[in-house]
Amino acid sequence: MNGKVFSKLIFQHYGIELSARQTTWFAGDGKELRGTIQKGHTRGESIVQFVRHADRSVLCEGFFTGRKESEVKNKRALLDNFADNFDQCIQRLKEINFL
């Protein structure tokens, strides 16, 4: 099944219109640098990133380390910050002719 076609049919049937912001697909992932866990800590040096599917560009990234840092918690915080600044980011990308 073609997901794009299916979504389009559903949206047309129910009269749903989505903005470009609402149809942007991206993925979030985190990686830990091997060998960086310090004594007494449970996490080493880690990075989390969100990547836009359309062009594989990194939309935002964050770093964390320490005793009880959670990748999920950090991704949520990063996503909240990104959502708050999304319109500004899009405007800046248009200004530099990226979009």
Secondary structure, 3 states (H helix, E strand, C coil): CCHHHHHHHHHHHHCCCCCCCCCCCEEEEEEECCCCCCCCCCEEEEEEEEEECCCCCEEEEEEEEECCCCHHHHHHHHHHHHHHHHHHHHHHHHHCCCC
